[in-house]
Amino acid sequence: MKAELKRNTDEAIASGVFGVPACAVDGKVFWGLDALPMLRAYLEGDAWFSSGDWDTAAQRPGQQRVR
């Protein structure tokens, strides 16, 4: 059990998970209770996620891409 927990924790860290609850869908990580409405919007096909804004929003300050 301990080895499985370690393996799952390492996998989560490598995937960018750093909050609870966390859900990973299609390579996007939604974490925290406040992200659940965003997760729902993504699952319902909200156009914002296909506009490229997700990638821009996920960048740290100073890492934004230039369009």
C-alpha positions, 0 to 999 in steps of 0.5 A: 500500500505504501509503495502504491501511495508513493507511486501515485504521489510521484505521478501526480507531482509529475502531472502538475497536481498541487492541490486537492481535489484535483482532476486531470482530463485531457492533459489539463489539471483542475485543482481545488473546489473553486475549479469544479465549475471550470471542470464542468464547463470543460466537460460540457465543451465550453468554447473558451478551452479551445480558444487557446486562452487555457494555455495562456492562463496556465503560464506563470508570469513572465512566460506568456506567449506572444501572439 
